[in-house]
Amino acid sequence: MLRTRRILLGTAGALAGARAAAQAPAPFPSRPVRIVPFGTAGGPIDALARAYGDRLAQRFGQPVIVDPKPGASGIIAADFVAKAPADGHTVLFTLPLTHVNVPILQAKVPYDPLRDFQPLSMLATGGPMLVARAQAPYNSLREFVEFARTRPVQNYGTWGNGSTAHLFCELLRRQTGANLVHVAYKSEAAAHTDLFGESLDFAWANPSTARNQTQAGKMKALAIAGTRRVAALPQVPTFDEQGFAGFDIDSWIGVYAPARTPPGVVEAWVAALRETTRLPEIAARLVAFGFEPLGNTPAEFLERYRADYPRIAELIKAAGVTAE
């Protein structure tokens, strides 16, 4: 009888252990990790994702694949990640466009920016620059505005309808009365190709691109949006410094996983992203990109998101932008 009881207890213990093993989360990562960046291959977020990917692969002990899915102002990339398995093996590197601007502007988006995503970390904050060809007959924002007012139309390009760059330029159009006409592209690089080919009169760029093209003698930067100048081009003043109000909203680079990603996996990602952001070569890349390294927590990311949402909604209203 005692032996039978011991066998039963042993069997019960084994069954409990088997159940616990079945319920235990799988180790992370257990296979290659996929980063889906905003924009096209070779674009600024893609390049940044690859820099992070190299370091994350060393940390995770698994390959990190960077898999751009361009188009539709980032909606395609965001929707892909929202519908990916919630196991942490697929994440999104993105800008506010996918989670703030587009959901405000469009009544129907195939994902919910809060319900369908788990924020991981806001890597950095910064702002875009208004740029022109190096041969343009103006050298400051005020000179540009005066020039634009004398022309029937000035066409400009951005990386998407409803992007912060688009909103800022529509606000500038309303403030100045200049006829500034927006052309949306899939990427910053595509807009710059048309700028240099003289199909566009001016455009927007991230500070890293503006610095490189300025050094190459192809571009000049007239103003930077956001709250501060940047190390990439410290001589370029903000809109506010040049007497134009309402442009002091910083952009950000954020990383999201699908909603319902297990807490342990979220913690692994947050620690990995924070420590990678602090690496000197990654921090230097972010600074050169025109952003201030951050690497915050999911709670801090969500707090910043909720603070930005009404400000960008106000900017959309002030700029008079509607969905196209």
N, C-alpha and C positions, 0 to 999 in steps of 0.2 A: 504493500500500500504506500509506504514511504517512497519506494523507488518510483512507483507510478506517478506520485505527486511531483517528484523531482523532474521526471520526464515532461509532465504537463507544464510545469513552470518553465522548464528550459525551452519547450516548444513555444509557449506564450512569449517568452523573452525574444526568441528568434523571430517570431512573427512581428513583434513590436519593432525590432531592429530593422526588419525588411520594410515595414511600413515607413519608418523614419527615413530609411535610405531612399525609398521611392519618393518621399515628399521633400527631401533635401534638394536645394537648388543646384542646378548643374554648374560646374566650375565656369568662371568667366575670365577671359574668352576661351571658348572651346573650339573655335574655328576662325578663319579670317574675318576681320572687322571691315565694314564698309563705311566710308565717309562720303556723303552726298553733299557737294558744295553748291552754294548759290552761283548761278552763272555758267559760263562755258569753260571748256578745257583751256587752260592757259590764262584764264582770267585771274584777277587778284585774289578772290576767295579760294579758287582752285589752287593757286600757288601756295597760299597760306595753309590750306588743308594738307597739301603734300608735305610741307615742312613739319607740321604737327604729326602727320602720319608716320614719317620716318622715325621720330622719337617715340611715338606711341607703340610702334611695332617692336622696338627694343624693350619697352616696358612690359608690354602684354605677352611677348613671346609668340606672337601670331602676326602673319602678314596684315597690313592695313591697305585696303584698296580704295583709291579715290575715284569716285564714279559720278561725274557731273551729269545732270539731267536738266539741260537748259530749256528756256522758253516760258511764256505765259507769266512773266514777272516773278519767276520763282515758284509758281503754283505747282508745276509738274514735280519739281524736286521735293517740295514740302509734302505734297500728297503721297509721293512714293514712300517717304519716311513714316508718315502718319499711319500708313497701312502695312508697314513692315512688321515682322514678329517682334513682340515686346520683350526681347531678350538682351538688348544692349549691343547687338552685333551690327546694327545699322543706325547711324546718327546723321544729323543735318548740321552743316555749317552755313549760317545764313545772316542776312541783314534784316533790319526792321520791316522791309517791304513785305515779306511773306507773312508776318505775324501781326503787324500793326496796320500798315497802309492799305494793303489789298483787302483785308477783312472789313475795314471801314468803308472803302470805296465800292466794293462789290457785294451785292445782296446775296449772291450764291457763290460760295467757295466750297470746294469738295472736302474741306476739313475744318474743324473748329480749332482756332489757335491756342485755346486753353484746354479744352476737354481732350483733344487728340494727341497732346504732346507732354512730355516730361522735360521741363527746362533743366539743363545740366550746368552751364556756366556761360556768363557773358565774358568773353575773352578780352575785349578791349572796347574803347569808345573813341570817336573821332568825328570828322566831317568831310564832305566833298568840296571840291574846288571848281569855281567857274573858270573855264579856260578858253583860249582862242589860238588861232595860228600865230606863229611868231611874227609874221608879216602884217598882222592886223594893225590898223592905224590908230590904236589907242593902247594905253599902258596902265590904266587904272579902271576901277569899276565905274567911277563917275564919268570918265572919258568914254567908256563903252556905252553907258546909258545915253549920254549926249549924242553919240554917233548913231545908236539904234533909233533914237527918236527922229532922225532925219531920213530914215530908210523906210520904204513901204512895209518890209517884213524882214525879220531876222530869224532864220531857222536854227534850232538847236537840238542836240541829241542827248538822250540819257539811256540808262540801262533798264528802263521799264516805265510804263504808265503808272502813275501813282507813287513812283519812287520819291524819296525825299528830295533828290535833285530836281525832279519835275515840279514838286510842290513849291520849292524855293523859287524856281524860275517863274512860275505862275504868280507867286506873290510879288516878285519883282516887276512883272508885267503890269499888275494892277497898281502898284505903287508909282510906276514911272510913266505909264501910258504908252510905252513902246510896244510894237506889235511883234511879240516873241512867240514863234510857233513851234510846238513840241513835235519831235519825231522819236518814237520809242524804238529801241534796238534790243536784241537779245543779250548784248554784252557791251561793256565799255569800249573794248577794242574795235568792235564793229562801227560804233559811232565815231571813233577817232579816225578810222580809215576814211570815212566820208568827210570828216572835218578837214583832213589833209588833202583830200581830193576836191575840196571846195564845194561839195554838195551841201555842207552845213556851214553856217556862219560862226557858230561857237558851240561849246559843249561843256560837259562836266567830267571831272576825273577824280580818282582818289589821289591823295598827295604823292604817293610813290610813283604812279604813272606820270603825274605832272612834273615831278622832279626829273625823271629819266628823259622825258620828251623835251623838257626845257634845256637840259644839259646837251641834248642832241641837236638843239637849235630849231626844233619843229613847233614848239608850243610856248605860250606864255600864260601864267596864272594870274588872275585878276583879284580874286577874293576867295576866302574859305568860309564855309558855313560852320556853325557850331559856336562853342564858347571860348575858343582859344586858337592862337597860332600853333603851328606844328613844327617839330624839329626838321622834318623832311624839306620844308621850304619856309624857314622862319621869317623871311622878308615879306611874305604874302600876308596882308592884313585881313582881319575878319570883316564881314559885312557891317557889323556893329561899329567897328572902328572907322568905317568909311561913311557912316551916317545912315545906314539902312537897318531898320528895326525889324524884329520878328524872325531872324535867321539863326538865333542862338539855341538851336536844338541839336544836340549831339547825336550822331549815328552810333551804331554798335555792331559788333560781330558776336553772334551767339551760337551756342551748340544745343541742339534738342535731340532727345530720344523719343520713341513712341510712348504714348501713355501706358501706364501699368507696367513699366519696366521695373523689375524687382529692386527693392531698396538697396540690397547689397551691391547690385550692379551699378546703380546710380552712384553710390558712394565710391565705387572703384573708378568710375569715369570722372567724378568731380575731383578726386585726389590726383588722378593722372593729368587732367587738364590744368589744374592749378599749378602743379609742379612743372609741367611742360612750359606753361606761360612764363614762369619765373626763370627758365633757362636763359642765360645771357644772349645766345644767338637768336632765340625765338623772340625775346623781348626787343632786341635790336631790330628784328624784321618787322615787328608790329610798329615800332617807332618810325622806321623808314617808310612804312605803309601810311603813316600819318595818324596813327592811333596810339592811345595811351594804354599800356598793358593793365589788365585788371584781374581776370581769373577769379570771379566771385562764386558764391554758393547758389544752389537752386532758389533758396528763399530770397536772397539778395537780387538775383536775376528777376524773379517774379515781381519784387517790389519796384524795381526800376521799370519793368514792362508796364506795370499798372500806372506808374507816374507819367510815362511817355505817352500812353494811349490817348488820354484827353488832350494833351498838348498837340499831338499830331492831328487829332480830329479837328481842333481849332485851326491849325494851319491849313488843313484841307478846305475848311469853310472859308477862311480868309483868302486862300488862293483861288477859290471858285472852281476847283477840279472836280470833275465827275467821271464815272467809269466810262471807258471807251468801248 
